């Protein structure tokens, strides 16, 4: 409704232009020139990039050739976690997988932006610390939560019984090992009949091993794999507790969605999560399983606190 069809232009990069281990290979450079020429033909006032860190293993192009005149550029900055946690990314698996040349090239492109829209104050602080840009070039705009998460989902609970929900286990910073260990420290009165429901690409065998090490009852962990967005509001809304134990988060979208859906919540004090949660009493040290278990027990064991969190969450999420 805002733009007519004639104002929407679609660019398809050439096959085989993914950056891979050599982000300067000829076909990649050709794709960048074709894209830039197509944009220049539109004479835009400004170019906005929703995510600059794309194109390593797919045919997405976000870089601008130095040889061509450049319109004003702004980008949304989601995080700089690979840079701030180098040992786990740039000096570890990412180096072994060949991502480092591509990531460093994208960092150079990021530093050339006229402005950055940051999804949190934590991300803005990271940008100021690592990008050598003026404070006025970085503006915090929040991350946003889709309207579907604020609506009461119809129908019964998608999972029977009481459960803790944790989404997106697909990265070392998601900290699932300590979460499962903390589950094993909960008082028996809280742990009895309680399940941990997780999603993501993490191997089920890995979760089973962690459950055995934590001496959790068989079947305590329910791994749903990848879940469609349409199923998420009900999962959030019926959870006894949503937990995000991450070691780092640029925004923390799963926490924002859970809060919008009215789930009681707890989270680590890392990255943007404190500013998103807004309540220090439900934050824990993600490196301390005893502190994690303490906060989880606090929410699960106090019905009045859980209800207060259900009321607090939607309004707080709407602010971000």
Secondary structure in CASP SS format (residue, H / E / C, confidence):
PFRMAT SS
TARGET T0000
AUTHOR 0000-0000-0000
METHOD secondary structure of the structure
MODEL  1
X C 1.00
X C 1.00
X C 1.00
X C 1.00
X H 1.00
X H 1.00
X H 1.00
X C 1.00
X C 1.00
X C 1.00
X C 1.00
X C 1.00
X C 1.00
X C 1.00
X C 1.00
X C 1.00
X C 1.00
X C 1.00
X C 1.00
X C 1.00
X C 1.00
X C 1.00
X C 1.00
X C 1.00
X C 1.00
X H 1.00
X H 1.00
X H 1.00
X H 1.00
X H 1.00
X H 1.00
X H 1.00
X H 1.00
X H 1.00
X H 1.00
X H 1.00
X H 1.00
X H 1.00
X H 1.00
X H 1.00
X H 1.00
X H 1.00
X C 1.00
X C 1.00
X C 1.00
X C 1.00
X E 1.00
X E 1.00
X E 1.00
X C 1.00
X C 1.00
X C 1.00
X C 1.00
X C 1.00
X C 1.00
X C 1.00
X C 1.00
X C 1.00
X C 1.00
X C 1.00
X C 1.00
X C 1.00
X C 1.00
X C 1.00
X C 1.00
X C 1.00
X C 1.00
X C 1.00
X C 1.00
X C 1.00
X C 1.00
X C 1.00
X E 1.00
X E 1.00
X E 1.00
X E 1.00
X E 1.00
X C 1.00
X C 1.00
X C 1.00
X H 1.00
X H 1.00
X H 1.00
X H 1.00
X C 1.00
X H 1.00
X H 1.00
X H 1.00
X C 1.00
X C 1.00
X C 1.00
X C 1.00
X H 1.00
X H 1.00
X H 1.00
X H 1.00
X H 1.00
X C 1.00
X C 1.00
X H 1.00
X H 1.00
X H 1.00
X H 1.00
X H 1.00
X H 1.00
X H 1.00
X H 1.00
X H 1.00
X H 1.00
X H 1.00
X H 1.00
X C 1.00
X C 1.00
X C 1.00
X E 1.00
X E 1.00
X E 1.00
X E 1.00
X C 1.00
X C 1.00
X H 1.00
X H 1.00
X H 1.00
X H 1.00
X H 1.00
X H 1.00
X H 1.00
X H 1.00
X H 1.00
X H 1.00
X C 1.00
X C 1.00
X C 1.00
X C 1.00
X H 1.00
X H 1.00
X H 1.00
X E 1.00
X E 1.00
X E 1.00
X C 1.00
X C 1.00
X C 1.00
X C 1.00
X C 1.00
X C 1.00
X H 1.00
X H 1.00
X H 1.00
X C 1.00
X C 1.00
X C 1.00
X C 1.00
X C 1.00
X C 1.00
X C 1.00
X C 1.00
X C 1.00
X C 1.00
X C 1.00
X C 1.00
X C 1.00
X E 1.00
X E 1.00
X E 1.00
X E 1.00
X C 1.00
X C 1.00
X C 1.00
X C 1.00
X C 1.00
X H 1.00
X H 1.00
X H 1.00
X C 1.00
X H 1.00
X H 1.00
X H 1.00
X H 1.00
X H 1.00
X H 1.00
X H 1.00
X H 1.00
X C 1.00
X C 1.00
X C 1.00
X C 1.00
X H 1.00
X H 1.00
X H 1.00
X H 1.00
X C 1.00
X C 1.00
X C 1.00
X E 1.00
X E 1.00
X E 1.00
X E 1.00
X C 1.00
X C 1.00
X C 1.00
X C 1.00
X C 1.00
X H 1.00
X H 1.00
X H 1.00
X H 1.00
X H 1.00
X H 1.00
X H 1.00
X H 1.00
X H 1.00
X H 1.00
X C 1.00
X C 1.00
X C 1.00
X C 1.00
X C 1.00
X C 1.00
X C 1.00
X E 1.00
X E 1.00
X E 1.00
X C 1.00
X C 1.00
X C 1.00
X C 1.00
X C 1.00
X H 1.00
X H 1.00
X H 1.00
X H 1.00
X H 1.00
X H 1.00
X H 1.00
X H 1.00
X H 1.00
X C 1.00
X C 1.00
X C 1.00
X E 1.00
X E 1.00
X E 1.00
X E 1.00
X C 1.00
X C 1.00
X C 1.00
X C 1.00
X C 1.00
X C 1.00
X C 1.00
X C 1.00
X H 1.00
X H 1.00
X H 1.00
X H 1.00
X H 1.00
X H 1.00
X H 1.00
X H 1.00
X C 1.00
X C 1.00
X C 1.00
X C 1.00
X E 1.00
X E 1.00
X E 1.00
X E 1.00
X C 1.00
X C 1.00
X C 1.00
X C 1.00
X H 1.00
X H 1.00
X H 1.00
X H 1.00
X H 1.00
X C 1.00
X C 1.00
X H 1.00
X H 1.00
X H 1.00
X E 1.00
X E 1.00
X C 1.00
X C 1.00
X C 1.00
X C 1.00
X H 1.00
X H 1.00
X H 1.00
X H 1.00
X H 1.00
X H 1.00
X H 1.00
X H 1.00
X H 1.00
X H 1.00
X H 1.00
X H 1.00
X C 1.00
X C 1.00
X H 1.00
X H 1.00
X H 1.00
X H 1.00
X H 1.00
X H 1.00
X H 1.00
X H 1.00
X H 1.00
X H 1.00
X H 1.00
X H 1.00
X H 1.00
X H 1.00
X H 1.00
X H 1.00
X C 1.00
X C 1.00
END
